[in-house]
Amino acid sequence: MKKRYYFGLREGDDIAPDEEGMELTIEAVQEEAPRALADMARDTVRRHPRGAGHDMAIDVRDDDGPVLQVKFTFAISRHRN
């Protein structure tokens, strides 16, 4: 059954809420959220190639509240010069 799901983007302390949403099944949501987060992570690596730490998440909700969250942390720890 399709429902309207909203994909809020979180990067560090910045939050970009989704006010439009998408009509999907929960199975499609579980595929789309990680794919969208992978795109966010790729863009972050391009913007910050030296590896400043970044926490990213996609918070998915429906009209009744939170449904799932997908998280990703990007950090580089350099051990030698």
C-alpha positions in Angstrom: 0.0 0.0 0.0 1.3 3.4 -0.9 1.5 6.3 1.6 3.0 9.7 1.6 6.5 9.7 3.2 8.7 12.7 3.9 12.5 12.5 3.7 14.1 15.0 6.1 17.8 15.6 5.4 20.2 16.2 8.3 23.8 17.1 8.0 25.5 18.0 11.2 23.3 20.6 12.9 21.6 21.5 9.6 18.1 20.1 8.9 16.2 20.4 5.6 12.7 19.2 6.2 10.7 17.7 3.4 7.3 19.3 3.1 6.2 17.7 -0.2 6.9 14.0 0.4 6.5 11.1 -2.0 3.9 8.5 -2.5 5.7 5.2 -1.9 5.4 1.7 -0.4 7.4 1.1 2.8 9.6 -1.3 0.7 10.4 1.5 -1.7 11.1 3.8 1.3 13.7 1.3 2.6 15.4 1.3 -0.8 15.2 5.1 -1.5 16.4 6.4 1.9 19.8 4.6 1.9 20.3 5.5 -1.8 19.6 9.2 -1.1 22.0 9.1 1.9 24.7 7.5 -0.2 24.3 10.5 -2.7 24.6 12.9 0.2 27.8 11.2 1.5 29.4 11.3 -2.0 28.7 15.0 -2.3 30.1 15.6 1.2 33.3 13.8 0.3 33.7 15.9 -2.8 33.1 19.1 -0.9 35.4 18.2 2.0 38.1 15.9 0.7 40.4 16.4 3.7 37.9 14.6 5.9 36.4 16.9 8.4 33.9 14.9 10.3 30.3 14.8 9.2 27.2 13.1 10.5 24.4 12.7 8.1 21.0 11.2 8.3 17.7 10.9 6.5 14.7 10.9 8.8 11.7 9.4 7.2 8.2 10.1 8.5 4.6 9.7 7.4 1.6 11.6 8.5 1.6 9.6 11.8 5.2 10.4 12.7 8.7 8.9 12.4 9.0 5.7 10.3 12.8 5.1 10.0 16.2 6.8 10.1 19.3 6.1 8.0 22.6 7.4 9.4 26.1 7.8 8.1 29.2 9.3 9.7 32.2 10.4 7.6 35.5 10.9 9.2 39.2 10.4 8.2 41.7 9.7 10.9 45.3 10.2 9.7 47.9 8.1 11.6 51.0 9.2 9.8 52.3 12.2 7.8 
